[in-house]
Structure formats: structure tokens, C-alpha cells
Amino acid sequence: MDRKLKRWEVALLLGVLCAMCAGLWLNREQSELAGQIIRLHVIANSDSQADQELKLAVRDQVLEQAQGLYPPNATLEQAKQALEESLPLLSQAGQQVVEEQGYDYPVTAQLTQCWFPTKEYEDFALPAGDYTALRVVIGEGAGQNWWCVAFPPLCLGAASQSVGEAAQAGYFDTDQISLITGENQGYVLKFKGMELLGELKQILGG
């Protein structure tokens, strides 16, 4: 009996150690990727059709304003500084759209840390985790979100880059490109693991 118990304990310990190692590895991969990116997060006042349409109009105006905020091949720190300095301009741009459409919702813009779920875009995907984000909130901020990437400029209208162009500019290394474009055969499991890890961290963090 003791012998079986010891084997079971060893198996459990190995499983825990493997899970911890995998978690640390996934957390490092996500953290390194997040260290290259500024997400864009636009939150509607509510989920009503009118508020969702307003969210998209605010998004378009914010994207238009953001296009010229930092020069081509800007560093992450240059982009952060440019966005920080332009937060009043961006919130004002969103506020103008809201008022033009006959609403009185306030619009706020801030650069902050946010947790994002896994998100798939047209030609790339980003794993769940904490990212620096330009967060634009309309009114109560109780509606569905719109997510994309402000830096590198993957979602800035005419100023947008493809993932390949962003890689050529040095924003992503080979492993990161492989991960977010799905070239890495295990990326689905990795993304799921990152999402579960992020949810666990949120629960433990209260």
C-alpha cells in the first residue's frame, strides 16, 4: 500500500512540476509578445444597436486621429509617449462624434494595462493576457468591446502595416511571427493554455 501511495505521490508531483514549467513558459512567451504591442480597446456605452453603431463611429475617428501620432519605425516607448501626450486629443475626437450624433455620453481615453482574451484577426491572432492598451470608454462602458492593435500600427487605416511588414521593421522576432500567424503548429494549444493561465491569475488575484 505504501509503495503504491509513493508512486501516486511521485506522479502527482511530476504533474504539478510539469504544469508549473509549462505555465512559466507560456507566461514568458505572452509577456514577451505583450512587451512589443499596444492594443486598442474601444468600449461601447451599452449593447443596444445604436450604442454599438456609435462605438464604431468613435473607433473610426480615434483611428483617424491616431494615424499620424508617431512616425514610421517608432519604438514602443516613442509610441507610448505620443499616445500619452495625445490622450486629450483622442478623447476629444471621440466626444465630438458622440455629440454630433446627438448623445451626451462622456468619452475617456487612457493608456493602461488590460487583460484581453484570445482574439483572432484577419491574418493574425493574439493570445490572452495582460497588454498595454489605449482604452477608449464611451459613457457607462457597459457594452461590447472592439479590439485591435495600435502599435505596431496594424489597425490604423491608411497607416496600417501587415504583420510581415511589422516583422521587417523589427517589431516581432521569428518565433513571435510564427506564434501569432499560426505557423507554429501548436499555437492553438498554446493560446488555450495562455487563456487558462490568465484566467487562473485573475482568480488568484481576486
N, C-alpha and C positions, 0 to 999 in steps of 0.2 A: 504493500500500500504506500509506504513512504517513498519507494522508488518511483512509482507512477506519479505521485504528487510532485516530486522533484523534476521529473521530465515535463510535467504540465507547467510548473513554475518557470522552468528554463524557456519553454516555448512561448509563454506569455511575455516574459522579459524580452526575448528576442523580437517579438512582435511589437512591443512598445518602443524598443530602441529603433526598429526599422521605421515605424511611424514617425518618431521624433526626427530621425535623419531626413526622411522624405519631406516632412513639414519644413524643416530648416532650409532644405534645398529649394523647395517651391517658393518659400517666403523670400529667399535671396533673389531668385530669378525675377519674381514680381517686383521686388523693391528696386532692383537694378533697372528694370524697364521703366518703372514709375519715375525714377530719377532722371529720365530723359524726356518726360512728357508733361504738358499742361493740358488737362481736359477742359472741355467747355460744357457747362451744366446749366440748362435753362429750365426753370420750373414754373409751370402754369399756376394761375390762381386756383383753378378747380378743374374737374374733368368734364365740365359742360362743353358742348361743341363750340360755343362762342369763345370760351376762355382758351380752349385748345387752339383755335384758329388765331387768337390774339397772341398766344405763345409763339407760334410760327412767324408771325409778323415781327414780333420783338426780336426773335432769333435772327431774322434776315437783316434787321437794322444793326444789331450788335455785330454780326459777322462783317457787314459792310464797313462799320467803324473800325473794326479790329484789323482789317486787311493791311493798313499802312502803318500799324503801330511799331513794328520792328522790322529792320532791314533784312534782306536775304542773308542766309547763313548766320543769323544772330545766334548767340549762345543762349542756353537756358536761362542764365542769370540776366542777360540783357532783355530777354522776353519777359521775365518776371518783373523786372524793374519797369519796363514800358507799360505793362498791364497795370501794375500798382499805381503808377502815375496817372493812368488814364481811366481809373475806375469811375470818377465823377462824370467823365465824358460818356462812358459806356452806359451808365445808369440813366443819364440824361437822354441818350439816344433811345433807350427803351421806353422811358417815360413819355417822350414825345409821341411815339407810336400809340401808346395806351391812350393818351389824351386825344389824339387825332381820331381815334376810333370811338370816342365818347365814353371812356371809362375813367374812373378816378383812382385806380389801384396804384399804390406806390411801386416803384421798381428799384431794387437794390442790386449792386454788383460788388462782389468781394473776391479776393484771391485767398483760398482756404484749402484745408485738407478735407477730402471727402472719400467715403467708401463707395466704390462702384461695383455692381455685379458684372459678370462676364457680358461683353457686348460685341456683337458681330456687325461689321460694316460691309460695304460692297466688296472690297478686296483685301480686308484685313480684319482681325479681331483682337480685342484686348482682354486679358484675364482680369478676374475680380481682384479687388484690393484697394488700398489707400493710394490716392493720387492727389497732387496739387491740382486745383481746379479754379477756373474762372466761373464763379457761381452767380447766375442772374436769377433773382426771385421776383415773381410778379404777384403783387397782392399778398394773399394768405399763403401762397406757395404750397397749396394742398393738392395740386393736380399732377398729372403725369409729367415726366421729365423728357427733355431732349438732350442727348449726349453726343459729343463728338470730340475732336482734338484741336485745340487752339495752337499748340506748339508741340512738334513741328507743325507748320500750317497745313494740315491735311484736310481741313474743312473751312477754309477761309475764301470761298468763292473763287474769284479770278486769281487770287494769290495762292491757291491750294497747290500742294505738291502731292505726287503719288508716293506710295511707300518706298518704291525704288529710288525716286529722286531724293527722298529724305535719307535713305541709306547712303547714297552717293555723296550727300552733303555731310555725312559723318554723324548723323543723329542716332543711328542704330548700328549695332555690330551684326555680324553674320548670324550668330545664334538668335539674337532678338528678331531679326527679319524672318528667320526660319520659324520661330515660335508664333509670331503674330499673323503670318500669311498662311499657316497651316502646312508648310513644307516639312516641318517636324512631325513625323508620323504619330508621335504620342501626344500631340498638343491637346487633343480632346480630353484625355485623362488628366493631363497637367492642369488644364483650365478648370476642370471639375474639382481637382484636388485643391487648387488655389481658392476656389469659391468656398469649399467646405472649410478650409483653413481660416479664411476671412470671417466666415460666419461664427466659427468657434471663438476666434479672437474677440469678436463683438460681444458674444455671450459672456465670456470670461471678464471682459472689460466693463460689463454692466450695461 
